[in-house]
Amino acid sequence: MKGFVTSSEKALEASYLVSLRIAKTEQFHTIGENLILLVAKDIILTLFSEKATIELDNITL
């Protein structure tokens, strides 16, 4: 049985996902165009739900 996950643990997981994506990129000048939306989706998916990420698909940079 999986125990309770606190919002602090979810925030830590989101932080890890953001850091991982930044570390994997080799083109730092394109972070805003190619990375920010993926990172935002990771954060929202981790803290809320997949349904909450749908609106991000409408954002272009």
mmCIF file as Biopython writes it, N, C-alpha, C and O atoms, coordinates in Angstrom:
data_model
#
loop_
_atom_site.group_PDB
_atom_site.id
_atom_site.type_symbol
_atom_site.label_atom_id
_atom_site.label_alt_id
_atom_site.label_comp_id
_atom_site.label_asym_id
_atom_site.label_entity_id
_atom_site.label_seq_id
_atom_site.pdbx_PDB_ins_code
_atom_site.Cartn_x
_atom_site.Cartn_y
_atom_site.Cartn_z
_atom_site.occupancy
_atom_site.B_iso_or_equiv
_atom_site.auth_seq_id
_atom_site.auth_asym_id
_atom_site.pdbx_PDB_model_num
ATOM 1   N N  . MET A ? 1  ? 0.845  -1.183 0.000   1.0 0.0 1  A 1 
ATOM 2   C CA . MET A ? 1  ? 0.000  0.000  0.000   1.0 0.0 1  A 1 
ATOM 3   C C  . MET A ? 1  ? 0.886  1.241  0.000   1.0 0.0 1  A 1 
ATOM 4   O O  . MET A ? 1  ? 1.828  1.342  0.787   1.0 0.0 1  A 1 
ATOM 5   N N  . LYS A ? 2  ? 0.583  2.162  -0.871  1.0 0.0 2  A 1 
ATOM 6   C CA . LYS A ? 2  ? 1.345  3.401  -0.960  1.0 0.0 2  A 1 
ATOM 7   C C  . LYS A ? 2  ? 0.843  4.373  0.100   1.0 0.0 2  A 1 
ATOM 8   O O  . LYS A ? 2  ? -0.363 4.554  0.265   1.0 0.0 2  A 1 
ATOM 9   N N  . GLY A ? 3  ? 1.768  4.994  0.812   1.0 0.0 3  A 1 
ATOM 10  C CA . GLY A ? 3  ? 1.399  5.942  1.852   1.0 0.0 3  A 1 
ATOM 11  C C  . GLY A ? 3  ? 0.956  7.269  1.267   1.0 0.0 3  A 1 
ATOM 12  O O  . GLY A ? 3  ? 0.919  7.458  0.052   1.0 0.0 3  A 1 
ATOM 13  N N  . PHE A ? 4  ? 0.626  8.166  2.149   1.0 0.0 4  A 1 
ATOM 14  C CA . PHE A ? 4  ? 0.211  9.493  1.730   1.0 0.0 4  A 1 
ATOM 15  C C  . PHE A ? 4  ? 1.397  10.248 1.149   1.0 0.0 4  A 1 
ATOM 16  O O  . PHE A ? 4  ? 2.521  10.132 1.637   1.0 0.0 4  A 1 
ATOM 17  N N  . VAL A ? 5  ? 1.137  11.017 0.111   1.0 0.0 5  A 1 
ATOM 18  C CA . VAL A ? 5  ? 2.170  11.857 -0.492  1.0 0.0 5  A 1 
ATOM 19  C C  . VAL A ? 5  ? 1.815  13.298 -0.174  1.0 0.0 5  A 1 
ATOM 20  O O  . VAL A ? 5  ? 0.729  13.770 -0.507  1.0 0.0 5  A 1 
ATOM 21  N N  . THR A ? 6  ? 2.737  13.990 0.472   1.0 0.0 6  A 1 
ATOM 22  C CA . THR A ? 6  ? 2.471  15.374 0.848   1.0 0.0 6  A 1 
ATOM 23  C C  . THR A ? 6  ? 2.702  16.291 -0.340  1.0 0.0 6  A 1 
ATOM 24  O O  . THR A ? 6  ? 3.359  15.916 -1.311  1.0 0.0 6  A 1 
ATOM 25  N N  . SER A ? 7  ? 2.153  17.499 -0.252  1.0 0.0 7  A 1 
ATOM 26  C CA . SER A ? 7  ? 2.370  18.470 -1.320  1.0 0.0 7  A 1 
ATOM 27  C C  . SER A ? 7  ? 3.842  18.831 -1.419  1.0 0.0 7  A 1 
ATOM 28  O O  . SER A ? 7  ? 4.325  19.169 -2.500  1.0 0.0 7  A 1 
ATOM 29  N N  . SER A ? 8  ? 4.560  18.763 -0.307  1.0 0.0 8  A 1 
ATOM 30  C CA . SER A ? 8  ? 5.993  19.028 -0.324  1.0 0.0 8  A 1 
ATOM 31  C C  . SER A ? 8  ? 6.729  17.973 -1.149  1.0 0.0 8  A 1 
ATOM 32  O O  . SER A ? 8  ? 7.663  18.300 -1.881  1.0 0.0 8  A 1 
ATOM 33  N N  . GLU A ? 9  ? 6.318  16.721 -1.034  1.0 0.0 9  A 1 
ATOM 34  C CA . GLU A ? 9  ? 6.932  15.655 -1.825  1.0 0.0 9  A 1 
ATOM 35  C C  . GLU A ? 9  ? 6.614  15.821 -3.305  1.0 0.0 9  A 1 
ATOM 36  O O  . GLU A ? 9  ? 7.468  15.569 -4.154  1.0 0.0 9  A 1 
ATOM 37  N N  . LYS A ? 10 ? 5.398  16.242 -3.619  1.0 0.0 10 A 1 
ATOM 38  C CA . LYS A ? 10 ? 5.025  16.487 -5.010  1.0 0.0 10 A 1 
ATOM 39  C C  . LYS A ? 10 ? 5.814  17.664 -5.572  1.0 0.0 10 A 1 
ATOM 40  O O  . LYS A ? 10 ? 6.237  17.631 -6.728  1.0 0.0 10 A 1 
ATOM 41  N N  . ALA A ? 11 ? 6.013  18.700 -4.767  1.0 0.0 11 A 1 
ATOM 42  C CA . ALA A ? 11 ? 6.803  19.848 -5.208  1.0 0.0 11 A 1 
ATOM 43  C C  . ALA A ? 11 ? 8.243  19.427 -5.462  1.0 0.0 11 A 1 
ATOM 44  O O  . ALA A ? 11 ? 8.861  19.895 -6.418  1.0 0.0 11 A 1 
ATOM 45  N N  . LEU A ? 12 ? 8.782  18.556 -4.628  1.0 0.0 12 A 1 
ATOM 46  C CA . LEU A ? 12 ? 10.139 18.052 -4.817  1.0 0.0 12 A 1 
ATOM 47  C C  . LEU A ? 12 ? 10.229 17.240 -6.105  1.0 0.0 12 A 1 
ATOM 48  O O  . LEU A ? 12 ? 11.200 17.364 -6.851  1.0 0.0 12 A 1 
ATOM 49  N N  . GLU A ? 13 ? 9.231  16.417 -6.366  1.0 0.0 13 A 1 
ATOM 50  C CA . GLU A ? 13 ? 9.212  15.635 -7.599  1.0 0.0 13 A 1 
ATOM 51  C C  . GLU A ? 13 ? 9.156  16.549 -8.822  1.0 0.0 13 A 1 
ATOM 52  O O  . GLU A ? 13 ? 9.862  16.321 -9.804  1.0 0.0 13 A 1 
ATOM 53  N N  . ALA A ? 14 ? 8.316  17.580 -8.760  1.0 0.0 14 A 1 
ATOM 54  C CA . ALA A ? 14 ? 8.225  18.536 -9.864  1.0 0.0 14 A 1 
ATOM 55  C C  . ALA A ? 14 ? 9.555  19.246 -10.071 1.0 0.0 14 A 1 
ATOM 56  O O  . ALA A ? 14 ? 9.982  19.446 -11.208 1.0 0.0 14 A 1 
ATOM 57  N N  . SER A ? 15 ? 10.208 19.624 -8.990  1.0 0.0 15 A 1 
ATOM 58  C CA . SER A ? 15 ? 11.512 20.278 -9.069  1.0 0.0 15 A 1 
ATOM 59  C C  . SER A ? 15 ? 12.528 19.362 -9.743  1.0 0.0 15 A 1 
ATOM 60  O O  . SER A ? 15 ? 13.326 19.811 -10.566 1.0 0.0 15 A 1 
ATOM 61  N N  . TYR A ? 16 ? 12.498 18.094 -9.397  1.0 0.0 16 A 1 
ATOM 62  C CA . TYR A ? 16 ? 13.404 17.123 -10.014 1.0 0.0 16 A 1 
ATOM 63  C C  . TYR A ? 16 ? 13.153 17.027 -11.513 1.0 0.0 16 A 1 
ATOM 64  O O  . TYR A ? 16 ? 14.100 17.031 -12.299 1.0 0.0 16 A 1 
ATOM 65  N N  . LEU A ? 17 ? 11.894 16.940 -11.915 1.0 0.0 17 A 1 
ATOM 66  C CA . LEU A ? 17 ? 11.575 16.829 -13.337 1.0 0.0 17 A 1 
ATOM 67  C C  . LEU A ? 17 ? 12.051 18.050 -14.113 1.0 0.0 17 A 1 
ATOM 68  O O  . LEU A ? 17 ? 12.561 17.922 -15.226 1.0 0.0 17 A 1 
ATOM 69  N N  . VAL A ? 18 ? 11.886 19.237 -13.526 1.0 0.0 18 A 1 
ATOM 70  C CA . VAL A ? 18 ? 12.359 20.469 -14.161 1.0 0.0 18 A 1 
ATOM 71  C C  . VAL A ? 18 ? 13.873 20.425 -14.307 1.0 0.0 18 A 1 
ATOM 72  O O  . VAL A ? 18 ? 14.402 20.713 -15.380 1.0 0.0 18 A 1 
ATOM 73  N N  . SER A ? 19 ? 14.563 20.073 -13.253 1.0 0.0 19 A 1 
ATOM 74  C CA . SER A ? 19 ? 16.026 20.006 -13.287 1.0 0.0 19 A 1 
ATOM 75  C C  . SER A ? 19 ? 16.509 18.986 -14.313 1.0 0.0 19 A 1 
ATOM 76  O O  . SER A ? 19 ? 17.494 19.227 -15.010 1.0 0.0 19 A 1 
ATOM 77  N N  . LEU A ? 20 ? 15.830 17.863 -14.407 1.0 0.0 20 A 1 
ATOM 78  C CA . LEU A ? 20 ? 16.200 16.829 -15.365 1.0 0.0 20 A 1 
ATOM 79  C C  . LEU A ? 20 ? 16.072 17.338 -16.795 1.0 0.0 20 A 1 
ATOM 80  O O  . LEU A ? 20 ? 16.967 17.127 -17.612 1.0 0.0 20 A 1 
ATOM 81  N N  . ARG A ? 21 ? 14.976 17.999 -17.097 1.0 0.0 21 A 1 
ATOM 82  C CA . ARG A ? 21 ? 14.786 18.527 -18.455 1.0 0.0 21 A 1 
ATOM 83  C C  . ARG A ? 21 ? 15.834 19.589 -18.793 1.0 0.0 21 A 1 
ATOM 84  O O  . ARG A ? 21 ? 16.350 19.614 -19.910 1.0 0.0 21 A 1 
ATOM 85  N N  . ILE A ? 22 ? 16.144 20.450 -17.852 1.0 0.0 22 A 1 
ATOM 86  C CA . ILE A ? 22 ? 17.156 21.476 -18.095 1.0 0.0 22 A 1 
ATOM 87  C C  . ILE A ? 22 ? 18.514 20.828 -18.337 1.0 0.0 22 A 1 
ATOM 88  O O  . ILE A ? 22 ? 19.252 21.254 -19.225 1.0 0.0 22 A 1 
ATOM 89  N N  . ALA A ? 23 ? 18.846 19.813 -17.564 1.0 0.0 23 A 1 
ATOM 90  C CA . ALA A ? 23 ? 20.133 19.136 -17.718 1.0 0.0 23 A 1 
ATOM 91  C C  . ALA A ? 23 ? 20.247 18.431 -19.068 1.0 0.0 23 A 1 
ATOM 92  O O  . ALA A ? 23 ? 21.343 18.338 -19.622 1.0 0.0 23 A 1 
ATOM 93  N N  . LYS A ? 24 ? 19.145 17.938 -19.599 1.0 0.0 24 A 1 
ATOM 94  C CA . LYS A ? 24 ? 19.173 17.212 -20.868 1.0 0.0 24 A 1 
ATOM 95  C C  . LYS A ? 24 ? 19.267 18.130 -22.087 1.0 0.0 24 A 1 
ATOM 96  O O  . LYS A ? 24 ? 19.635 17.668 -23.167 1.0 0.0 24 A 1 
ATOM 97  N N  . THR A ? 25 ? 18.950 19.389 -21.943 1.0 0.0 25 A 1 
ATOM 98  C CA . THR A ? 25 ? 19.000 20.293 -23.085 1.0 0.0 25 A 1 
ATOM 99  C C  . THR A ? 25 ? 20.432 20.720 -23.364 1.0 0.0 25 A 1 
ATOM 100 O O  . THR A ? 25 ? 21.227 20.902 -22.442 1.0 0.0 25 A 1 
ATOM 101 N N  . GLU A ? 26 ? 20.749 20.877 -24.619 1.0 0.0 26 A 1 
ATOM 102 C CA . GLU A ? 26 ? 22.083 21.324 -25.008 1.0 0.0 26 A 1 
ATOM 103 C C  . GLU A ? 26 ? 22.030 22.699 -25.663 1.0 0.0 26 A 1 
ATOM 104 O O  . GLU A ? 26 ? 23.074 23.264 -25.991 1.0 0.0 26 A 1 
ATOM 105 N N  . GLN A ? 27 ? 20.851 23.238 -25.856 1.0 0.0 27 A 1 
ATOM 106 C CA . GLN A ? 27 ? 20.695 24.529 -26.513 1.0 0.0 27 A 1 
ATOM 107 C C  . GLN A ? 27 ? 20.023 25.488 -25.537 1.0 0.0 27 A 1 
ATOM 108 O O  . GLN A ? 27 ? 18.808 25.684 -25.567 1.0 0.0 27 A 1 
ATOM 109 N N  . PHE A ? 28 ? 20.832 26.071 -24.684 1.0 0.0 28 A 1 
ATOM 110 C CA . PHE A ? 28 ? 20.289 26.905 -23.625 1.0 0.0 28 A 1 
ATOM 111 C C  . PHE A ? 28 ? 19.557 28.137 -24.151 1.0 0.0 28 A 1 
ATOM 112 O O  . PHE A ? 28 ? 18.695 28.676 -23.457 1.0 0.0 28 A 1 
ATOM 113 N N  . HIS A ? 29 ? 19.880 28.592 -25.359 1.0 0.0 29 A 1 
ATOM 114 C CA . HIS A ? 29 ? 19.211 29.763 -25.916 1.0 0.0 29 A 1 
ATOM 115 C C  . HIS A ? 29 ? 17.779 29.466 -26.355 1.0 0.0 29 A 1 
ATOM 116 O O  . HIS A ? 29 ? 17.022 30.397 -26.630 1.0 0.0 29 A 1 
ATOM 117 N N  . THR A ? 30 ? 17.395 28.212 -26.427 1.0 0.0 30 A 1 
ATOM 118 C CA . THR A ? 30 ? 16.036 27.856 -26.839 1.0 0.0 30 A 1 
ATOM 119 C C  . THR A ? 30 ? 15.180 27.348 -25.687 1.0 0.0 30 A 1 
ATOM 120 O O  . THR A ? 30 ? 14.106 26.788 -25.907 1.0 0.0 30 A 1 
ATOM 121 N N  . ILE A ? 31 ? 15.647 27.538 -24.483 1.0 0.0 31 A 1 
ATOM 122 C CA . ILE A ? 31 ? 14.898 27.024 -23.330 1.0 0.0 31 A 1 
ATOM 123 C C  . ILE A ? 31 ? 13.470 27.564 -23.313 1.0 0.0 31 A 1 
ATOM 124 O O  . ILE A ? 31 ? 12.528 26.804 -23.088 1.0 0.0 31 A 1 
ATOM 125 N N  . GLY A ? 32 ? 13.299 28.849 -23.544 1.0 0.0 32 A 1 
ATOM 126 C CA . GLY A ? 32 ? 11.964 29.438 -23.513 1.0 0.0 32 A 1 
ATOM 127 C C  . GLY A ? 32 ? 11.038 28.857 -24.553 1.0 0.0 32 A 1 
ATOM 128 O O  . GLY A ? 32 ? 9.850  28.661 -24.297 1.0 0.0 32 A 1 
ATOM 129 N N  . GLU A ? 33 ? 11.578 28.580 -25.730 1.0 0.0 33 A 1 
ATOM 130 C CA . GLU A ? 33 ? 10.746 28.084 -26.821 1.0 0.0 33 A 1 
ATOM 131 C C  . GLU A ? 33 ? 10.468 26.589 -26.730 1.0 0.0 33 A 1 
ATOM 132 O O  . GLU A ? 33 ? 9.365  26.145 -27.047 1.0 0.0 33 A 1 
ATOM 133 N N  . ASN A ? 34 ? 11.439 25.823 -26.309 1.0 0.0 34 A 1 
ATOM 134 C CA . ASN A ? 34 ? 11.322 24.369 -26.383 1.0 0.0 34 A 1 
ATOM 135 C C  . ASN A ? 34 ? 11.189 23.658 -25.047 1.0 0.0 34 A 1 
ATOM 136 O O  . ASN A ? 34 ? 10.903 22.461 -25.020 1.0 0.0 34 A 1 
ATOM 137 N N  . LEU A ? 35 ? 11.385 24.352 -23.953 1.0 0.0 35 A 1 
ATOM 138 C CA . LEU A ? 35 ? 11.447 23.665 -22.669 1.0 0.0 35 A 1 
ATOM 139 C C  . LEU A ? 35 ? 10.397 24.125 -21.667 1.0 0.0 35 A 1 
ATOM 140 O O  . LEU A ? 35 ? 9.872  23.310 -20.909 1.0 0.0 35 A 1 
ATOM 141 N N  . ILE A ? 36 ? 10.088 25.396 -21.652 1.0 0.0 36 A 1 
ATOM 142 C CA . ILE A ? 36 ? 9.223  25.945 -20.603 1.0 0.0 36 A 1 
ATOM 143 C C  . ILE A ? 36 ? 7.854  25.265 -20.562 1.0 0.0 36 A 1 
ATOM 144 O O  . ILE A ? 36 ? 7.365  24.941 -19.480 1.0 0.0 36 A 1 
ATOM 145 N N  . LEU A ? 37 ? 7.230  25.043 -21.714 1.0 0.0 37 A 1 
ATOM 146 C CA . LEU A ? 37 ? 5.910  24.408 -21.697 1.0 0.0 37 A 1 
ATOM 147 C C  . LEU A ? 37 ? 5.982  22.970 -21.189 1.0 0.0 37 A 1 
ATOM 148 O O  . LEU A ? 37 ? 5.089  22.523 -20.469 1.0 0.0 37 A 1 
ATOM 149 N N  . LEU A ? 38 ? 7.025  22.252 -21.554 1.0 0.0 38 A 1 
ATOM 150 C CA . LEU A ? 38 ? 7.185  20.886 -21.041 1.0 0.0 38 A 1 
ATOM 151 C C  . LEU A ? 38 ? 7.365  20.888 -19.528 1.0 0.0 38 A 1 
ATOM 152 O O  . LEU A ? 38 ? 6.814  20.043 -18.822 1.0 0.0 38 A 1 
ATOM 153 N N  . VAL A ? 39 ? 8.139  21.843 -19.047 1.0 0.0 39 A 1 
ATOM 154 C CA . VAL A ? 39 ? 8.363  21.958 -17.605 1.0 0.0 39 A 1 
ATOM 155 C C  . VAL A ? 39 ? 7.064  22.320 -16.894 1.0 0.0 39 A 1 
ATOM 156 O O  . VAL A ? 39 ? 6.739  21.744 -15.856 1.0 0.0 39 A 1 
ATOM 157 N N  . ALA A ? 40 ? 6.329  23.266 -17.448 1.0 0.0 40 A 1 
ATOM 158 C CA . ALA A ? 40 ? 5.052  23.657 -16.843 1.0 0.0 40 A 1 
ATOM 159 C C  . ALA A ? 40 ? 4.098  22.462 -16.776 1.0 0.0 40 A 1 
ATOM 160 O O  . ALA A ? 40 ? 3.391  22.278 -15.786 1.0 0.0 40 A 1 
ATOM 161 N N  . LYS A ? 41 ? 4.086  21.659 -17.831 1.0 0.0 41 A 1 
ATOM 162 C CA . LYS A ? 41 ? 3.234  20.464 -17.823 1.0 0.0 41 A 1 
ATOM 163 C C  . LYS A ? 41 ? 3.675  19.481 -16.744 1.0 0.0 41 A 1 
ATOM 164 O O  . LYS A ? 41 ? 2.836  18.886 -16.068 1.0 0.0 41 A 1 
ATOM 165 N N  . ASP A ? 42 ? 4.987  19.305 -16.577 1.0 0.0 42 A 1 
ATOM 166 C CA . ASP A ? 42 ? 5.479  18.422 -15.516 1.0 0.0 42 A 1 
ATOM 167 C C  . ASP A ? 42 ? 5.005  18.889 -14.149 1.0 0.0 42 A 1 
ATOM 168 O O  . ASP A ? 42 ? 4.555  18.089 -13.329 1.0 0.0 42 A 1 
ATOM 169 N N  . ILE A ? 43 ? 5.108  20.186 -13.912 1.0 0.0 43 A 1 
ATOM 170 C CA . ILE A ? 43 ? 4.712  20.742 -12.618 1.0 0.0 43 A 1 
ATOM 171 C C  . ILE A ? 43 ? 3.217  20.560 -12.390 1.0 0.0 43 A 1 
ATOM 172 O O  . ILE A ? 43 ? 2.800  20.086 -11.333 1.0 0.0 43 A 1 
ATOM 173 N N  . ILE A ? 44 ? 2.412  20.935 -13.375 1.0 0.0 44 A 1 
ATOM 174 C CA . ILE A ? 44 ? 0.959  20.843 -13.224 1.0 0.0 44 A 1 
ATOM 175 C C  . ILE A ? 44 ? 0.515  19.389 -13.110 1.0 0.0 44 A 1 
ATOM 176 O O  . ILE A ? 44 ? -0.345 19.067 -12.291 1.0 0.0 44 A 1 
ATOM 177 N N  . LEU A ? 45 ? 1.093  18.509 -13.923 1.0 0.0 45 A 1 
ATOM 178 C CA . LEU A ? 45 ? 0.734  17.091 -13.861 1.0 0.0 45 A 1 
ATOM 179 C C  . LEU A ? 45 ? 1.082  16.498 -12.506 1.0 0.0 45 A 1 
ATOM 180 O O  . LEU A ? 45 ? 0.314  15.706 -11.960 1.0 0.0 45 A 1 
ATOM 181 N N  . THR A ? 46 ? 2.231  16.875 -11.960 1.0 0.0 46 A 1 
ATOM 182 C CA . THR A ? 46 ? 2.666  16.348 -10.671 1.0 0.0 46 A 1 
ATOM 183 C C  . THR A ? 46 ? 1.816  16.875 -9.523  1.0 0.0 46 A 1 
ATOM 184 O O  . THR A ? 46 ? 1.450  16.118 -8.624  1.0 0.0 46 A 1 
ATOM 185 N N  . LEU A ? 47 ? 1.501  18.161 -9.545  1.0 0.0 47 A 1 
ATOM 186 C CA . LEU A ? 47 ? 0.772  18.769 -8.434  1.0 0.0 47 A 1 
ATOM 187 C C  . LEU A ? 47 ? -0.744 18.619 -8.547  1.0 0.0 47 A 1 
ATOM 188 O O  . LEU A ? 47 ? -1.441 18.605 -7.532  1.0 0.0 47 A 1 
ATOM 189 N N  . PHE A ? 48 ? -1.263 18.505 -9.780  1.0 0.0 48 A 1 
ATOM 190 C CA . PHE A ? 48 ? -2.712 18.475 -9.958  1.0 0.0 48 A 1 
ATOM 191 C C  . PHE A ? 48 ? -3.148 17.214 -10.700 1.0 0.0 48 A 1 
ATOM 192 O O  . PHE A ? 48 ? -3.295 16.157 -10.088 1.0 0.0 48 A 1 
ATOM 193 N N  . SER A ? 49 ? -3.356 17.315 -12.010 1.0 0.0 49 A 1 
ATOM 194 C CA . SER A ? 49 ? -3.794 16.154 -12.780 1.0 0.0 49 A 1 
ATOM 195 C C  . SER A ? 49 ? -3.491 16.377 -14.255 1.0 0.0 49 A 1 
ATOM 196 O O  . SER A ? 49 ? -3.139 17.479 -14.675 1.0 0.0 49 A 1 
ATOM 197 N N  . GLU A ? 50 ? -3.635 15.308 -15.028 1.0 0.0 50 A 1 
ATOM 198 C CA . GLU A ? 50 ? -3.404 15.423 -16.471 1.0 0.0 50 A 1 
ATOM 199 C C  . GLU A ? 50 ? -4.435 16.345 -17.111 1.0 0.0 50 A 1 
ATOM 200 O O  . GLU A ? 50 ? -4.121 17.072 -18.054 1.0 0.0 50 A 1 
ATOM 201 N N  . LYS A ? 51 ? -5.643 16.319 -16.611 1.0 0.0 51 A 1 
ATOM 202 C CA . LYS A ? 51 ? -6.700 17.176 -17.147 1.0 0.0 51 A 1 
ATOM 203 C C  . LYS A ? 51 ? -6.326 18.652 -17.016 1.0 0.0 51 A 1 
ATOM 204 O O  . LYS A ? 51 ? -6.683 19.463 -17.871 1.0 0.0 51 A 1 
ATOM 205 N N  . ALA A ? 52 ? -5.620 18.995 -15.965 1.0 0.0 52 A 1 
ATOM 206 C CA . ALA A ? 52 ? -5.234 20.391 -15.739 1.0 0.0 52 A 1 
ATOM 207 C C  . ALA A ? 52 ? -4.189 20.873 -16.738 1.0 0.0 52 A 1 
ATOM 208 O O  . ALA A ? 52 ? -3.991 22.079 -16.880 1.0 0.0 52 A 1 
ATOM 209 N N  . THR A ? 53 ? -3.518 19.962 -17.432 1.0 0.0 53 A 1 
ATOM 210 C CA . THR A ? 53 ? -2.484 20.364 -18.396 1.0 0.0 53 A 1 
ATOM 211 C C  . THR A ? 53 ? -3.038 20.682 -19.779 1.0 0.0 53 A 1 
ATOM 212 O O  . THR A ? 53 ? -2.310 21.204 -20.624 1.0 0.0 53 A 1 
ATOM 213 N N  . ILE A ? 54 ? -4.283 20.385 -20.025 1.0 0.0 54 A 1 
ATOM 214 C CA . ILE A ? 54 ? -4.871 20.561 -21.353 1.0 0.0 54 A 1 
ATOM 215 C C  . ILE A ? 54 ? -4.774 22.008 -21.833 1.0 0.0 54 A 1 
ATOM 216 O O  . ILE A ? 54 ? -4.494 22.246 -23.008 1.0 0.0 54 A 1 
ATOM 217 N N  . GLU A ? 55 ? -4.994 22.956 -20.965 1.0 0.0 55 A 1 
ATOM 218 C CA . GLU A ? 55 ? -4.943 24.366 -21.355 1.0 0.0 55 A 1 
ATOM 219 C C  . GLU A ? 55 ? -3.559 24.779 -21.836 1.0 0.0 55 A 1 
ATOM 220 O O  . GLU A ? 55 ? -3.438 25.695 -22.650 1.0 0.0 55 A 1 
ATOM 221 N N  . LEU A ? 56 ? -2.526 24.126 -21.353 1.0 0.0 56 A 1 
ATOM 222 C CA . LEU A ? 56 ? -1.171 24.484 -21.775 1.0 0.0 56 A 1 
ATOM 223 C C  . LEU A ? 56 ? -0.924 24.172 -23.243 1.0 0.0 56 A 1 
ATOM 224 O O  . LEU A ? 56 ? -0.037 24.764 -23.857 1.0 0.0 56 A 1 
ATOM 225 N N  . ASP A ? 57 ? -1.686 23.261 -23.810 1.0 0.0 57 A 1 
ATOM 226 C CA . ASP A ? 57 ? -1.524 22.934 -25.227 1.0 0.0 57 A 1 
ATOM 227 C C  . ASP A ? 57 ? -1.876 24.113 -26.126 1.0 0.0 57 A 1 
ATOM 228 O O  . ASP A ? 57 ? -1.482 24.139 -27.292 1.0 0.0 57 A 1 
ATOM 229 N N  . ASN A ? 58 ? -2.604 25.080 -25.605 1.0 0.0 58 A 1 
ATOM 230 C CA . ASN A ? 58 ? -3.001 26.248 -26.387 1.0 0.0 58 A 1 
ATOM 231 C C  . ASN A ? 58 ? -1.976 27.375 -26.346 1.0 0.0 58 A 1 
ATOM 232 O O  . ASN A ? 58 ? -2.146 28.384 -27.030 1.0 0.0 58 A 1 
ATOM 233 N N  . ILE A ? 59 ? -0.926 27.223 -25.563 1.0 0.0 59 A 1 
ATOM 234 C CA . ILE A ? 59 ? 0.073  28.276 -25.397 1.0 0.0 59 A 1 
ATOM 235 C C  . ILE A ? 59 ? 1.210  28.060 -26.383 1.0 0.0 59 A 1 
ATOM 236 O O  . ILE A ? 59 ? 1.743  26.956 -26.496 1.0 0.0 59 A 1 
ATOM 237 N N  . THR A ? 60 ? 1.578  29.116 -27.092 1.0 0.0 60 A 1 
ATOM 238 C CA . THR A ? 60 ? 2.750  29.068 -27.961 1.0 0.0 60 A 1 
ATOM 239 C C  . THR A ? 60 ? 3.738  30.120 -27.498 1.0 0.0 60 A 1 
ATOM 240 O O  . THR A ? 60 ? 3.347  31.178 -27.004 1.0 0.0 60 A 1 
ATOM 241 N N  . LEU A ? 61 ? 5.011  29.829 -27.659 1.0 0.0 61 A 1 
ATOM 242 C CA . LEU A ? 61 ? 6.061  30.780 -27.290 1.0 0.0 61 A 1 
ATOM 243 C C  . LEU A ? 61 ? 6.817  31.218 -28.516 1.0 0.0 61 A 1 
ATOM 244 O O  . LEU A ? 61 ? 7.745  32.020 -28.416 1.0 0.0 61 A 1 
#
